[in-house]
Amino acid sequence: MKTYSRNRSRRTYGVLLLVLALFIAACGGNGGGDDQAAEGDTQAPETTEAPQTTEAEPTDAPESTSGETEGPTTTGAESTEGASAESEPVVLGGAVDQTAYLVDFDGPVITGVELAVQAINDEGGVLEGRPLEVSFQDMQADPQQGVRVVQRFITEENVTALVHGFTSASTRAVQPILSQNEVPMIAASVLPEDEAFVFTTIPPAVFETGARVQYLADQGISNVGVMHDGTPYNELQLEVLTEGAGEAGLTIVGTEQHASDAVDLRPQVTALLQAGAEAVVKLSAGPTNIVAAQAMSQSNTDAPLIIGIDTLQTHQQAAAAYENYLTVGSGPQVFEALSDDQKSDSLIEFMELYEESGQTDVDPTYMGRGWDATRILAQAIDAAGSTEGQAIATALEELEPFEGASGTYDFTAESHYAFDENPFHVVRFTDDGSVEIVFTPES
């Protein structure tokens, strides 16, 4: 009322203003009720309370505006999200090795993920039109760095799901974080004991080792030596290989462990050959497979060296170093050697895309793993109808079998390994890049 009075014409309301002024002056020293005290406090110390009055009015106006701003952030944020959700990107995180010893595996995974993201967006994205995005961070094939990378993806980038490379120790290390935050991940490595929220594109170890055991038995070889480094995947393979060899009537005459960055494996090869090995099975992946081939060549032996999954480039270099070099390969890597009835429509489609990509220097097997992982995640996100992690994980377990570049994936609640049939062949590479299938195992 006081502010209103001061703004009216003294000519019209002079008498009334005088009466009010005298009344306020009289009340100022008495301090009546709360309302009167508030008014007295505002008016009497004009130097102090005038700013309060002045501030109160601008604050009141923004309160109304502020209320409108807060509405969209909370309630209005729902309508803002509702309006932008149709175009807001769905972000995937890629925890991959970009600088360490598994870069030749994870690099092609990155390429495959990028190709799949582009294809999915060309087809309309996910969740009825939302574009898919992917962000990669280097976890350096190191479990501690893997933990840091995954934590950043979850807390800073708020990713919907993750794609992970071949580092099995990192997959095991990050699983509790994924489970706690309910963020699903598809890796290219062996699974940890607790599979919650972690899925893999890699076939069960029994298929990779089983192909080699069956081949050795088929060749009449009885005594086998084993080399490996100490990763969780190789420890699992050794366990499976030992069991499978016993069932097939093979004897493991020795086991030699080595560092993942070893540059000389002649002592290990010599020890196994002296123990009576008629063949050497190597469980590790990476440059040490070339080192093993060189060691075999320098050991005056013609015993077969059979390694596991690896890159096309490694196979070619190892084959150039040692003639009796064999490995296990899957569809994309041995595509030209497959018969027509061994080539699925999905594999043919992927290999055509691979040829068109202009990146044929990248191994198609691991590019295919990245392609498959991204395609499967996109299907699961659409099936879940949301970006909520638990819903996506459940959808992954309930998807219909997915025909991918590397085989048919069929995750279940009981197993987050996807393959029911062995996708591998025992093959021989030559240094000119050609490949020959020498044995196809029973599933």
Backbone torsions as a table, in degrees:
resi	resn	phi	psi	omega
1	MET	NA	-38.3	-178.1
2	LYS	-64.2	-44.8	-179.9
3	THR	-63.2	-41.0	178.8
4	TYR	-61.0	-43.3	-177.1
5	SER	-61.8	-42.9	-175.6
6	ARG	-66.5	-23.0	-176.6
7	ASN	-90.6	-3.8	-179.9
8	ARG	-90.3	162.9	-176.4
9	SER	-69.7	124.9	177.3
10	ARG	-62.8	-30.6	-178.8
11	ARG	-62.0	-34.5	-177.2
12	THR	-91.6	-37.4	-171.1
13	TYR	-119.2	23.3	-176.2
14	GLY	-54.2	-46.8	-177.7
15	VAL	-64.1	-46.2	-179.1
16	LEU	-61.8	-38.2	-179.1
17	LEU	-64.9	-41.3	-179.8
18	LEU	-62.7	-43.3	179.8
19	VAL	-61.6	-45.1	-178.4
20	LEU	-63.7	-41.8	-179.5
21	ALA	-60.9	-44.2	178.6
22	LEU	-63.5	-38.1	-179.0
23	PHE	-65.9	-42.2	-178.5
24	ILE	-67.5	-40.7	179.2
25	ALA	-61.8	-37.4	179.6
26	ALA	-68.4	-37.4	-176.7
27	CYS	-78.3	-24.3	-174.0
28	GLY	-58.7	-34.2	-178.0
29	GLY	-90.6	-6.3	-176.8
30	ASN	-93.1	-28.4	-178.2
31	GLY	55.2	79.5	-179.6
32	GLY	-78.5	-134.2	-178.0
33	GLY	-69.9	-176.8	-176.2
34	ASP	-60.5	-42.6	-178.4
35	ASP	-65.8	-41.7	-179.7
36	GLN	-66.5	-40.7	179.0
37	ALA	-61.6	-42.0	-180.0
38	ALA	-62.0	-44.1	179.9
39	GLU	-66.8	-42.4	179.6
40	GLY	-60.7	-43.5	180.0
41	ASP	-62.7	-35.8	-178.3
42	THR	-71.4	-40.6	-171.4
43	GLN	-89.1	-43.7	-169.8
44	ALA	-63.1	-55.9	177.9
45	PRO	-83.9	77.4	-171.5
46	GLU	-58.7	-34.8	-178.7
47	THR	-68.0	-31.0	179.0
48	THR	-90.4	-46.2	-171.0
49	GLU	-84.4	-21.7	176.2
50	ALA	-60.5	-44.2	174.4
51	PRO	-59.3	-34.1	179.2
52	GLN	-64.4	-43.1	178.9
53	THR	-64.5	-44.4	-179.8
54	THR	-62.4	-43.2	-179.9
55	GLU	-67.8	-35.1	-176.2
56	ALA	-62.8	-38.4	-177.5
57	GLU	-68.9	-47.4	175.8
58	PRO	-63.7	-33.4	179.8
59	THR	-67.5	-39.2	179.4
60	ASP	-60.8	-43.2	-178.8
61	ALA	-63.6	-49.3	175.1
62	PRO	-63.1	-27.3	178.2
63	GLU	-58.0	-42.5	177.8
64	SER	-65.3	-45.4	177.2
65	THR	-65.7	-42.4	-180.0
66	SER	-60.9	-38.2	176.9
67	GLY	-60.4	-38.9	179.7
68	GLU	-67.9	-34.4	179.7
69	THR	-70.7	-43.2	-179.1
70	GLU	-66.2	-30.3	179.8
71	GLY	-56.6	-54.3	177.9
72	PRO	-61.8	-28.6	-179.0
73	THR	-71.8	-33.4	-179.7
74	THR	-103.9	-78.9	176.4
75	THR	-72.1	-49.4	179.2
76	GLY	-63.5	-27.8	176.4
77	ALA	-60.4	-32.1	177.4
78	GLU	-65.0	-43.1	179.8
79	SER	-71.7	-33.2	175.2
80	THR	-63.9	-45.4	177.0
81	GLU	-62.0	-40.5	-179.8
82	GLY	-61.3	-38.0	-179.2
83	ALA	-74.3	-35.4	-174.9
84	SER	-97.0	-14.7	-176.0
85	ALA	-59.2	-30.0	-178.9
86	GLU	-66.9	-23.4	-179.1
87	SER	-118.7	-9.0	-178.0
88	GLU	-66.6	129.8	-177.2
89	PRO	-64.4	148.1	168.4
90	VAL	-98.2	120.2	-170.0
91	VAL	-103.2	129.8	171.8
92	LEU	-105.0	147.5	174.1
93	GLY	-105.8	143.0	177.6
94	GLY	-118.7	106.2	177.8
95	ALA	-95.4	102.4	-169.5
96	VAL	-138.3	158.5	175.0
97	ASP	-84.9	118.9	179.0
98	GLN	-113.7	-4.7	-174.0
99	THR	-139.6	-10.4	-173.1
100	ALA	-108.7	-157.5	-165.7
101	TYR	-73.8	-11.8	177.7
102	LEU	-105.0	15.9	-177.9
103	VAL	-63.0	-30.5	179.7
104	ASP	-70.6	-16.8	175.3
105	PHE	-92.4	-49.5	-174.3
106	ASP	-74.5	-27.2	176.5
107	GLY	-58.1	-50.1	175.4
108	PRO	-62.1	-32.5	175.6
109	VAL	-59.0	-44.3	178.1
110	ILE	-57.0	-47.4	-179.2
111	THR	-60.2	-43.3	179.4
112	GLY	-63.2	-41.0	177.6
113	VAL	-62.0	-45.3	-178.4
114	GLU	-63.4	-41.3	177.9
115	LEU	-63.8	-40.3	180.0
116	ALA	-67.2	-41.7	178.2
117	VAL	-59.6	-44.2	179.0
118	GLN	-62.4	-43.7	-179.4
119	ALA	-65.2	-42.3	-179.5
120	ILE	-63.3	-42.7	179.1
121	ASN	-68.3	-35.3	175.6
122	ASP	-63.1	-28.0	179.9
123	GLU	-88.3	-0.8	177.2
124	GLY	117.2	1.8	177.8
125	GLY	79.5	-153.9	-180.0
126	VAL	-122.2	164.8	176.7
127	LEU	50.5	48.9	175.1
128	GLU	60.1	46.7	169.0
129	GLY	118.6	-0.8	178.7
130	ARG	-82.4	130.9	-179.4
131	PRO	-70.7	151.1	176.8
132	LEU	-98.6	135.2	175.2
133	GLU	-126.1	156.7	177.4
134	VAL	-138.3	140.6	177.9
135	SER	-124.1	130.9	-178.6
136	PHE	-108.3	143.6	172.5
137	GLN	-135.8	145.5	-176.4
138	ASP	-82.7	115.9	176.1
139	MET	-101.6	5.3	165.6
140	GLN	57.4	27.8	-179.4
141	ALA	53.2	33.8	-175.3
142	ASP	-128.2	126.2	-175.7
143	PRO	-62.1	-37.2	179.3
144	GLN	-67.1	-41.8	176.7
145	GLN	-67.4	-34.4	175.8
146	GLY	-59.6	-41.6	177.7
147	VAL	-62.1	-45.1	-179.5
148	ARG	-63.1	-41.9	-179.0
149	VAL	-63.9	-46.5	-178.9
150	VAL	-64.5	-40.2	177.2
151	GLN	-61.1	-41.1	178.3
152	ARG	-65.1	-42.4	178.7
153	PHE	-57.9	-42.0	-175.1
154	ILE	-76.7	-45.5	-172.7
155	THR	-86.4	-30.6	-175.1
156	GLU	-104.2	-34.8	-176.2
157	GLU	-105.4	-9.0	175.6
158	ASN	51.2	49.2	-177.8
159	VAL	-69.5	153.2	178.3
160	THR	-80.9	-38.1	-179.0
161	ALA	-157.8	169.5	-176.3
162	LEU	-126.6	148.9	165.4
163	VAL	-112.8	134.5	-175.7
164	HIS	-125.5	149.3	-178.1
165	GLY	-81.2	-149.6	-169.2
166	PHE	-91.0	-2.9	-174.5
167	THR	-76.4	99.4	-174.3
168	SER	-65.9	-34.4	178.9
169	ALA	-64.0	-36.5	177.2
170	SER	-70.4	-41.0	177.5
171	THR	-55.8	-44.0	179.2
172	ARG	-66.0	-38.9	-175.8
173	ALA	-69.8	-33.7	-174.4
174	VAL	-89.1	-11.4	-175.0
175	GLN	-56.4	-45.0	179.1
176	PRO	-59.7	-34.0	179.0
177	ILE	-67.5	-42.9	179.1
178	LEU	-63.3	-43.8	-178.3
179	SER	-64.9	-43.0	-179.4
180	GLN	-63.5	-38.2	-176.9
181	ASN	-96.5	-2.0	178.8
182	GLU	56.0	52.9	176.5
183	VAL	-115.8	116.3	-179.0
184	PRO	-74.9	151.9	-179.9
185	MET	-143.7	137.4	171.3
186	ILE	-110.1	118.9	-178.6
187	ALA	-104.1	169.8	174.2
188	ALA	-108.9	19.5	-175.0
189	SER	-122.7	178.2	175.3
190	VAL	-63.8	150.9	-178.6
191	LEU	-85.8	150.7	171.8
192	PRO	-72.0	171.1	-179.2
193	GLU	-60.3	-41.8	174.8
194	ASP	-91.1	110.4	-174.7
195	GLU	-87.9	-1.1	-174.7
196	ALA	-52.8	124.7	176.8
197	PHE	69.8	5.0	178.8
198	VAL	-120.3	127.6	179.1
199	PHE	-125.4	163.6	-178.8
200	THR	-139.8	150.3	174.0
201	THR	-93.1	-4.7	-177.5
202	ILE	-83.4	137.5	176.3
203	PRO	-66.2	156.5	177.1
204	PRO	-55.3	147.6	-176.4
205	ALA	-57.8	-28.6	-178.5
206	VAL	-62.8	-26.8	178.8
207	PHE	-74.7	-45.2	-179.1
208	GLU	-66.2	-46.0	178.8
209	THR	-74.2	-36.0	-178.5
210	GLY	-62.2	-37.2	178.5
211	ALA	-60.8	-40.7	-178.9
212	ARG	-72.8	-41.0	179.0
213	VAL	-62.2	-45.7	179.7
214	GLN	-61.5	-40.1	179.4
215	TYR	-64.3	-46.5	-179.2
216	LEU	-61.1	-43.4	177.7
217	ALA	-63.0	-39.7	179.3
218	ASP	-63.8	-30.7	179.9
219	GLN	-86.2	-0.5	178.7
220	GLY	77.2	18.6	178.2
221	ILE	-84.5	135.2	-175.5
222	SER	-109.5	-38.7	-172.6
223	ASN	-109.5	126.3	-171.9
224	VAL	-128.0	137.4	170.7
225	GLY	-105.9	151.8	-174.9
226	VAL	-128.6	134.8	171.1
227	MET	-121.4	145.2	179.3
228	HIS	-164.8	160.4	167.1
229	ASP	-100.8	176.1	-165.8
230	GLY	-94.6	38.1	177.8
231	THR	-81.0	158.6	177.2
232	PRO	-56.7	-37.2	-179.7
233	TYR	-65.2	-42.1	-179.5
234	ASN	-71.4	-32.4	174.3
235	GLU	-63.8	-40.6	176.9
236	LEU	-66.1	-44.2	178.9
237	GLN	-59.4	-42.1	-179.5
238	LEU	-61.7	-41.3	177.9
239	GLU	-62.6	-46.0	-179.3
240	VAL	-68.0	-40.4	179.8
241	LEU	-63.7	-42.7	-179.9
242	THR	-60.9	-44.0	179.1
243	GLU	-66.1	-46.3	-178.4
244	GLY	-65.7	-38.2	179.2
245	ALA	-63.6	-41.6	178.3
246	GLY	-61.9	-41.8	179.2
247	GLU	-66.6	-29.6	-178.5
248	ALA	-89.8	0.2	179.8
249	GLY	82.4	17.2	177.3
250	LEU	-93.5	151.3	177.5
251	THR	-114.3	127.6	174.8
252	ILE	-88.5	109.9	-173.2
253	VAL	-86.0	-13.1	179.1
254	GLY	-175.0	153.4	178.2
255	THR	-132.3	125.6	-178.4
256	GLU	-121.5	123.7	177.5
257	GLN	-97.3	150.1	179.9
258	HIS	-143.9	165.6	177.7
259	ALA	-73.3	152.3	-179.1
260	SER	-69.8	-13.5	177.4
261	ASP	-116.8	26.4	-178.7
262	ALA	-60.5	143.5	179.4
263	VAL	-116.3	-1.9	177.3
264	ASP	-148.7	115.6	-179.4
265	LEU	-114.6	17.7	178.8
266	ARG	-62.2	-39.8	177.9
267	PRO	-60.5	-40.6	179.9
268	GLN	-67.8	-44.6	179.5
269	VAL	-62.7	-44.1	179.4
270	THR	-60.2	-43.3	-179.7
271	ALA	-62.3	-40.7	-179.0
272	LEU	-70.2	-41.4	179.3
273	LEU	-66.5	-38.7	177.9
274	GLN	-67.8	-25.2	177.0
275	ALA	-78.6	-5.8	176.6
276	GLY	101.7	17.3	180.0
277	ALA	-66.5	129.1	174.4
278	GLU	-91.9	-13.3	176.0
279	ALA	-153.7	153.0	178.0
280	VAL	-117.7	126.5	175.6
281	VAL	-105.0	125.8	178.8
282	LYS	-112.4	128.4	-172.7
283	LEU	-96.8	-15.9	-174.7
284	SER	-80.3	169.4	175.2
285	ALA	-125.5	158.6	177.2
286	GLY	106.7	-167.5	-174.0
287	PRO	-58.6	-23.4	-178.8
288	THR	-66.2	-17.2	174.9
289	ASN	-68.2	-35.4	174.8
290	ILE	-68.0	-41.7	178.3
291	VAL	-61.0	-39.5	178.9
292	ALA	-65.3	-40.9	178.7
293	ALA	-63.3	-40.6	177.4
294	GLN	-63.7	-40.4	179.4
295	ALA	-64.9	-40.0	177.6
296	MET	-63.6	-41.4	-179.4
297	SER	-63.3	-34.0	-177.5
298	GLN	-86.4	0.1	-174.5
299	SER	-103.7	10.5	176.7
300	ASN	54.6	50.7	178.7
301	THR	-135.5	156.1	172.0
302	ASP	-119.3	16.5	178.5
303	ALA	-62.6	140.0	178.7
304	PRO	-65.0	139.7	170.8
305	LEU	-108.8	118.0	-177.9
306	ILE	-117.6	113.4	179.0
307	ILE	-101.9	177.4	-180.0
308	GLY	-97.1	-155.8	-177.5
309	ILE	-62.3	138.7	178.3
310	ASP	-161.3	180.0	-177.1
311	THR	-80.9	157.7	178.0
312	LEU	-59.1	-38.7	-179.5
313	GLN	-64.7	-41.7	177.8
314	THR	-64.1	-44.4	179.1
315	HIS	-57.2	-45.5	-176.8
316	GLN	-65.7	-40.9	179.5
317	GLN	-69.7	-39.2	178.8
318	ALA	-67.7	-38.9	178.2
319	ALA	-64.5	-34.6	177.3
320	ALA	-68.9	-28.7	-178.6
321	ALA	-82.8	-29.2	-175.4
322	TYR	-145.9	125.2	-171.7
323	GLU	-67.1	-42.7	-175.2
324	ASN	-91.5	58.8	-177.0
325	TYR	-108.1	126.0	177.6
326	LEU	-130.2	162.6	179.5
327	THR	-152.9	178.6	171.8
328	VAL	-107.0	136.0	-180.0
329	GLY	-134.0	151.1	177.9
330	SER	-107.3	178.1	-170.0
331	GLY	-44.3	-56.8	-176.0
332	PRO	-60.9	-34.4	-175.1
333	GLN	-76.3	-28.2	-177.5
334	VAL	-116.5	26.0	-171.6
335	PHE	-53.6	-45.1	-175.4
336	GLU	-66.9	-23.2	-178.8
337	ALA	-90.4	-7.6	-178.6
338	LEU	-77.8	148.1	171.1
339	SER	-76.6	164.3	-177.4
340	ASP	-59.2	-38.1	-177.7
341	ASP	-76.1	-6.9	175.9
342	GLN	-94.6	-3.1	-178.6
343	LYS	-102.9	112.2	177.4
344	SER	-75.8	162.6	177.6
345	ASP	-60.5	-39.9	-179.3
346	SER	-66.2	-39.1	178.3
347	LEU	-65.4	-43.4	178.6
348	ILE	-61.2	-44.9	179.4
349	GLU	-60.3	-44.3	-179.2
350	PHE	-65.5	-43.0	-178.1
351	MET	-66.4	-32.7	174.7
352	GLU	-65.2	-43.2	177.0
353	LEU	-63.2	-39.8	178.7
354	TYR	-59.3	-45.6	179.8
355	GLU	-65.8	-37.2	-178.3
356	GLU	-76.3	-17.9	-174.6
357	SER	-70.3	-18.8	-176.1
358	GLY	74.3	12.5	-178.0
359	GLN	-121.5	44.9	-177.3
360	THR	-74.5	-1.5	171.6
361	ASP	-80.8	-9.4	177.6
362	VAL	-92.0	138.5	-178.1
363	ASP	-63.8	124.4	-176.8
364	PRO	-68.9	-25.0	-178.9
365	THR	-60.5	-48.4	-173.9
366	TYR	-85.2	-25.6	167.7
367	MET	-62.2	-39.9	178.1
368	GLY	-63.5	-34.8	177.4
369	ARG	-63.5	-42.9	177.6
370	GLY	-65.9	-40.3	177.3
371	TRP	-60.6	-49.3	-177.8
372	ASP	-63.4	-46.0	-178.1
373	ALA	-58.5	-42.9	-178.0
374	THR	-70.3	-41.9	178.1
375	ARG	-61.6	-43.5	-179.4
376	ILE	-65.2	-43.4	178.5
377	LEU	-61.5	-40.8	179.2
378	ALA	-62.4	-42.1	177.6
379	GLN	-63.3	-40.6	-178.9
380	ALA	-67.3	-39.6	177.5
381	ILE	-61.7	-43.9	177.9
382	ASP	-65.2	-41.3	179.7
383	ALA	-65.1	-37.3	178.3
384	ALA	-71.5	-27.8	-178.7
385	GLY	72.8	16.2	-178.6
386	SER	-163.6	176.2	175.4
387	THR	-102.9	16.5	179.6
388	GLU	-76.3	127.4	-169.8
389	GLY	-59.9	-44.8	-178.5
390	GLN	-64.3	-38.6	179.1
391	ALA	-64.6	-38.5	179.2
392	ILE	-68.8	-42.3	178.7
393	ALA	-61.5	-42.3	177.2
394	THR	-63.7	-41.0	178.7
395	ALA	-62.7	-38.2	177.2
396	LEU	-59.7	-38.5	-179.8
397	GLU	-73.2	-20.7	-174.1
398	GLU	-109.7	-1.0	179.7
399	LEU	-61.6	149.3	169.9
400	GLU	-65.5	155.3	178.9
401	PRO	-50.7	133.8	-176.9
402	PHE	-108.4	121.8	178.7
403	GLU	-87.5	109.5	-177.2
404	GLY	-112.4	-171.5	-179.2
405	ALA	-67.4	-33.3	-174.9
406	SER	-97.1	-3.3	-179.3
407	GLY	143.4	-166.9	-179.0
408	THR	-98.0	121.7	-179.2
409	TYR	-98.2	134.5	177.9
410	ASP	-147.7	82.7	177.8
411	PHE	-71.3	148.9	174.7
412	THR	-136.1	169.5	176.2
413	ALA	-65.1	-26.4	-178.0
414	GLU	-81.8	-28.6	-178.0
415	SER	-147.8	129.3	176.4
416	HIS	-95.7	9.0	161.2
417	TYR	-84.8	142.0	-167.2
418	ALA	-103.5	-15.9	-168.5
419	PHE	-97.4	132.6	173.9
420	ASP	-101.1	-19.2	-179.0
421	GLU	-121.5	146.4	-178.2
422	ASN	-70.9	117.5	-178.3
423	PRO	-90.0	-0.1	-172.1
424	PHE	-93.8	155.8	171.0
425	HIS	-129.2	148.3	170.1
426	VAL	-84.9	126.1	-172.1
427	VAL	-133.9	160.5	175.7
428	ARG	-119.7	123.3	176.2
429	PHE	-97.1	152.7	173.3
430	THR	-117.5	162.9	-175.9
431	ASP	-71.1	-9.2	176.6
432	ASP	-90.9	3.7	175.4
433	GLY	96.2	-7.1	179.3
434	SER	-79.7	160.9	-176.7
435	VAL	-138.8	143.1	179.0
436	GLU	-127.0	128.8	174.9
437	ILE	-81.2	120.1	-178.5
438	VAL	-103.7	-16.2	-178.7
439	PHE	-163.0	134.0	174.3
440	THR	-115.9	116.8	-174.3
441	PRO	-75.5	161.6	169.4
442	GLU	-76.8	146.4	-179.1
443	SER	-70.7	NA	NA
